Amino acid sequence: MTGPDLVTIHFDGAFYADRERLMFGLVLMPDGPRLFSFGSGYDNNEAELRTAVEAVKLCIAAGLTSVEIVGDSRNVILQARGEMGCHCPDHVPHLKHLRELEPSLPGIVWKHVRRGRNPAGRELGRRQSRGEVL
């Protein structure tokens, strides 16, 4: 899917096992970044999945209809596409929530990129180094 109406959204999640298992996420929207704090959690994949859910919710709230959501978590992208199952009990509710939201955003495309090509990952790292995260 391409075209002038396609909006690209980047997301990234982070998990800090040494900091009370805290999870954070960042979504880069056309009108600016959104930072999320999820409290304590299970692992990095959960942080990524929860951030993907927030990305979809933001797109729906913004009235976007044709969206490419880009992330560097291969597992989350494959799960969002329905190409990979979810076997971790801590992740299942978040994937279920994502599935419930997707019909409200019929023009969604999920794209995986390497970590170095994800601007949300770089921004989340910058925010961590400035003390905005943690």
Backbone as a ProteinNet text record, in pm:
[ID]
protein_1_A
[PRIMARY]
MTGPDLVTIHFDGAFYADRERLMFGLVLMPDGPRLFSFGSGYDNNEAELRTAVEAVKLCIAAGLTSVEIVGDSRNVILQARGEMGCHCPDHVPHLKHLRELEPSLPGIVWKHVRRGRNPAGRELGRRQSRGEVL
[TERTIARY]
83.6	0	89.1	67.9	140.4	44.3	89.9	6.1	17.8	-42.8	-28.9	-97.5	-194.9	-266.9	-203.2	-102.4	-37.5	45.6	20.3	95	181.7	309.6	400.7	418.8	398.9	411.1	520.3	611.7	716.5	690.6	723.1	707.9	825.2	847.6	949.4	914.2	945.7	923.7	1055.6	1061	1182.8	1145.4	1231.2	1211.2	1339.9	1330.1	1448.2	1440.5	1502.7	1498.7	1567.2	1667.2	1740.1	1670.5	1559.1	1485.4	1341.6	1326.8	1194.7	1109.9	1177.1	1109.9	1016.3	1059.8	977.2	972.9	857.3	837.4	796.5	853.2	821.2	798	731.3	712.4	709.9	747	745	682.2	588.5	524.9	551.1	604.5	627.9	509.1	426.1	308.3	343.5	264.7	294.3	300.1	223.7	222.2	314.6	399.9	496.9	499.2	602	618.3	524.4	489.9	411.6	489	513.5	586.8	488.8	502.7	415	497.6	444.2	502.9	399.6	437.9	344.3	360.5	451.1	475.6	561.8	551.3	634.9	571.2	656.8	607.8	695.1	673.3	734.3	866.5	866.9	988.1	976.5	1080.5	1083.2	973.2	943.2	836.7	702.3	678.2	554.5	554.1	666.8	675.7	650.7	708.4	688.4	541.9	482.2	343.1	248.7	272.1	186.3	201.9	321.8	343.5	274.9	275.9	204.8	55.3	-0.8	-142	-167	-78.8	-95.5	-83.8	4	17.8	-113.5	-175.7	-302.8	-409.7	-416	-514.6	-495.3	-370.1	-342.1	-385.6	-360.7	-400.4	-552.3	-622.6	-769.4	-818.8	-764.3	-806.5	-778.4	-671.1	-635.2	-716.9	-797.6	-879.4	-803	-685.7	-606.7	-671.5	-662.8	-725.5	-627.3	-517.3	-417.5	-282.9	-241.9	-126.8	-28.9	98.6	206.2	268.9	257.7	314.1	444.4	552	687.2	749.3	805.7	874.4	990.2	1076.5	1193.8	1181.9	1063.9	1041.4	980.3	1063.1	1015.9	897.1	905	794.5	664.1	666.8	544.5	488.2	573.9	525.2	461.9	527.5	471.2	340.7	332.5	208.5	98.6	131.2	32.1	-20.5	65.4	23.7	-52.5	-52.3	-115.7	-29.8	100.5	192.6	265.9	241.7	309.3	215	212.1	127.6	190	112.8	157.7	137.3	246.7	238.8	271.1	305.4	337.1	208.1	166.5	41.3	36.6	152.3	155.3	132.4	154.4	140.6	2	-62.8	-189.2	-294.3	-317.8	-420.9	-390.2	-263	-225.7	-245.6	-211.7	-234.7	-385	-461	-606.9	-662.2	-612.6	-656	-621.2	-502.3	-460.8	-556.6	-590.9	-684.5	-822.4	-865.7	-995.6	-994.8	-881.5	-870.3	-856.6	-793.3	-758.5	-875.6	-996.9	-1106.7	-1139	-1103.4	-1125.4	-1021.2	-920.3	-813.9	-787.4	-881.3	-871.8	-752.9	-696.4	-584.2	-449.8	-437.1	-312.8	-218.1	-91.2	16	125.3	172.6	278.3	410	514.1	644.6	754.3	840.1	955.4	1078.1	1156.7	1285.4	1389.9	1515.2	1622.9	1625.4	1675.1	1677.5	1740.1	1848.6	1916.5	1837.8	1733.7	1651.7	1518.3	1506.1	1382.5	1404.7	1354.9	1376.8	1313.2	1209.1	1148.3	1244.9	1320.3	1420.2	1530.3	1576.5	1680.5	1627.6	1504.1	1446.3	1425.7	1381.5	1364.1	1499	1604.5	1738.6	1784.9	1758.3	1794.3	1720.1	1592.7	1515	1566.1	1609.6	1666.3	1794.5	1879.6	2006.3	1985.7	1875.5	1845.1	1768	1737.8	1667	1516.9	1461.5	1316.9	1246.9	1321.3	1269.9	1348.6	1280	1335	1343.6
-115.9	0	123.4	208.8	335	442.6	563.3	671.1	792.4	901.8	1026.8	1025	938.1	934.7	841.4	764.9	671.1	747	720	781.8	673.9	703.7	609.4	648.1	549.7	566.3	470.5	517.1	431.7	411.3	291.5	264.2	182.5	191.6	109	95.4	-19.1	-44.3	-75.5	-56	-83.5	-144.6	-234.9	-306.2	-298.3	-261.3	-245	-340	-455.8	-558.3	-510.8	-426.2	-378.7	-262.2	-217.7	-104.6	-145.8	-243.7	-292.1	-342.4	-392	-450.8	-350.6	-224.1	-119.1	-127.2	-91.9	-93.1	46	86	213.5	192.6	287.7	282.3	422.3	433.1	560.8	539.6	626.6	624.1	759	758	880.8	904.1	1001.2	1039.2	1160.3	1187.2	1303.7	1435.7	1447.2	1571.7	1566.9	1467.6	1461.8	1328.1	1307.1	1179.3	1167.2	1043.4	1011.6	907.8	937.6	847.9	782.3	651.8	576	506.2	502.7	425.7	321.7	195.3	86.3	23.8	73.5	10.9	-113.1	-205.9	-325.3	-428.2	-512.6	-611.2	-733.6	-809.9	-940.8	-934.7	-870.8	-866.4	-759.5	-749.1	-648.4	-670.6	-796.2	-821.2	-768	-776.9	-721	-568.4	-504.5	-359.2	-320.2	-395.3	-367.9	-387.7	-495.4	-525.6	-420	-381.6	-278.9	-145.6	-114.7	8.6	1	-116.2	-133.1	-108.4	-157	-132.4	18	88.5	233	304.1	256.6	316.5	306.3	189.2	170.7	260.9	267.6	353.7	500.5	545.8	683.3	708.3	613	627.1	636.7	553.3	555.9	691	736.3	863.9	982.2	972.2	1079.4	1074.1	971	958.5	913.1	853.2	804.1	678.2	661.2	544.1	456.5	511.3	436.2	454.2	350.5	363.8	248.4	282.7	184.8	200.1	95.8	99.5	20	88.3	35	14.2	-104.5	-134.7	-228.4	-240.9	-327.1	-458.8	-486.4	-615.4	-711.9	-802.3	-898.5	-978	-1022.7	-1101.6	-1023.9	-900.3	-820.8	-794	-761.8	-737.1	-863.5	-978.6	-1103.9	-1139.6	-1115	-1141.3	-1046.9	-920.1	-823.7	-861.8	-916.8	-960.9	-1093.3	-1160.5	-1291.4	-1404	-1378.1	-1476.9	-1556.1	-1520.9	-1587.8	-1588.9	-1699.3	-1710.6	-1644.4	-1640.1	-1581.3	-1685.9	-1730.5	-1838.7	-1795.5	-1671.3	-1621.6	-1569.6	-1625.7	-1582.6	-1433.1	-1372	-1229	-1142.9	-1197.8	-1121.8	-1137.9	-1249.2	-1282.3	-1171.8	-1113	-1008.3	-886.7	-853.8	-738.3	-767	-887.9	-924.4	-931	-980.9	-984.2	-842	-750.6	-610.8	-551.6	-582	-535.4	-586.2	-712.6	-772	-704.7	-669.4	-603.6	-463.2	-395.5	-259.7	-254.7	-354.1	-349.6	-325.6	-379.3	-348.6	-199.2	-122.6	22.3	95.2	23.1	79.9	-15.9	-21.5	-122.6	-104.7	15	37.9	24.7	-71.3	-86.2	-184.6	-146.4	-231.9	-233.8	-351.8	-366.6	-392.3	-318.1	-331.2	-346.1	-445	-465.9	-400.6	-332.6	-276.2	-315.1	-311.8	-335.8	-223.4	-254.7	-158.4	-24.5	-27.9	95	180.8	125.1	199.5	245.1	233.9	272.1	402.1	514.9	641.3	644.4	566.4	561.8	500.6	400.7	339.3	437.5	514.2	614.2	721.9	766.4	870.3	818.4	694.3	637.4	630.1	594	591.3	729.7	831	968.5	1012.3	979.2	1018.1	947.3	823.5	752.2	821.6	858.8	922	1058.5	1126.2	1255.4	1239.6	1114.5	1090.6	1105.2	1115	1128.6	994.2	886.9	752	690.5	634.9	575.8	682
0	0	0	-95.8	-102.9	-147.8	-151.5	-198.5	-109.9	-154.8	-80.3	55.9	77.1	203.8	306.7	266.4	358	461	586.9	696.3	760.2	781.2	844.9	991	1077.4	1221.7	1269.1	1350.6	1407.3	1555.9	1604.9	1747.6	1798.5	1929.4	1993.4	2141.1	2195.9	2337.3	2404.9	2535.2	2610.9	2745.3	2789.5	2915.4	2994.7	3120	3203.1	3321.6	3308.3	3413.5	3540.6	3526.6	3643.7	3713.3	3662	3719.3	3750.3	3834.2	3876.3	3758.7	3655.2	3538.9	3471.1	3463.8	3406	3254.6	3199.5	3054.5	3008.4	2893.4	2832.1	2683.4	2621.3	2477.4	2419.9	2293.5	2223.7	2087	2051.9	1921.6	1855.5	1734.6	1659.5	1567.1	1604.5	1525.9	1440	1336.1	1251	1328.5	1437.1	1513.8	1636.5	1644.7	1752.8	1825	1908.1	1978.2	2098	2129.7	2249.7	2329.3	2456	2544.4	2640.4	2659.6	2748.1	2854.5	2975.1	3084	3124.3	3118.4	3144.8	3283.1	3363.6	3493.1	3475.6	3568.8	3560.5	3468.2	3411.1	3316	3307.4	3203.1	3186.4	3109.9	2991.6	2910	2801.3	2718	2612.9	2509.5	2476.7	2379.4	2428.5	2558.4	2612.6	2596.5	2624.3	2607.5	2462.1	2368.7	2225.9	2186.3	2232.9	2198.5	2256	2379.6	2439.9	2367	2320.3	2245.1	2108.8	2045.7	1918.8	1937.6	2047.4	2077.9	2089.3	2159.3	2175.7	2041.6	1954.1	1820.4	1743.5	1746.9	1676.2	1737.2	1869.3	1935	1896	1889.1	1847.7	1704.2	1615.8	1475.3	1461.5	1536	1532.9	1584.9	1697.6	1756.5	1664.1	1585	1491.6	1362.9	1347.5	1227.2	1104.1	1125.4	1012.4	956.4	825.2	763.4	686.5	644.3	568.2	638.4	712.8	800.9	783.4	776.4	782.6	920.9	1003.1	1137.4	1135.1	1171.5	1157.1	1294.6	1314.9	1439.6	1416.8	1517.9	1504	1580.6	1634.3	1699.9	1598.8	1549.8	1449.7	1501.9	1628.6	1684.8	1683.4	1729.1	1736.2	1597.2	1502	1365.1	1307.9	1324.2	1272.9	1344.5	1474.7	1547.2	1500.3	1478	1431.1	1292.8	1210	1076.2	1078.8	1192.3	1202.6	1150	1135.1	1080.4	1188.6	1314.5	1425.1	1545.4	1614.6	1732.6	1854	1959.4	2084.5	2192.7	2253.3	2350.6	2493.1	2512.8	2646.8	2710.5	2821.7	2884.4	2917.4	2944.2	2974.4	2850.5	2732.1	2608.2	2545.8	2571.1	2504.2	2516.7	2633.8	2642	2554	2538.6	2457.1	2308.3	2266.1	2126.5	2098.1	2192.3	2176.4	2161.4	2243.2	2234	2098.1	2048.1	1916.2	1809.5	1815.9	1718.6	1724.8	1846.9	1862.3	1802.8	1805.9	1753.4	1601.3	1542.8	1400.4	1305.6	1329.7	1236.8	1227.8	1329.2	1326.4	1242.4	1198.1	1115.7	999.1	903	796.7	702.5	694.1	604.1	672.3	762.2	839.1	770.8	766.6	715.3	821.9	857.6	957.9	886.6	923.3	857.4	962.1	940.8	1028.1	966.5	1052.3	1011.5	1116.1	1075.3	1171.8	1274.6	1390.7	1501.5	1461.6	1389.9	1349.5	1252.2	1192.9	1097.1	1157.1	1288.2	1355.6	1433.4	1381.8	1453.1	1591.9	1614.9	1748.3	1848.4	1805.6	1893.2	1929.8	1830.1	1857.7	1952.6	1931.6	2017.5	2159.2	2173.4	2306.5	2378.9	2307.1	2364.6	2407.8	2325.8	2361.5	2487.4	2494.7	2612.6	2738	2721.3	2836	2882	2787.9	2825.3	2890.4	2859.5	2921.5	3052.2	3091.3	3216.1	3207.5	3085.5	3069.2	3084.5	3065.8	3082.3	3196.8	3291.1	3413.6	3514.8
[MASK]
++++++++++++++++++++++++++++++++++++++++++++++++++++++++++++++++++++++++++++++++++++++++++++++++++++++++++++++++++++++++++++++++++++++

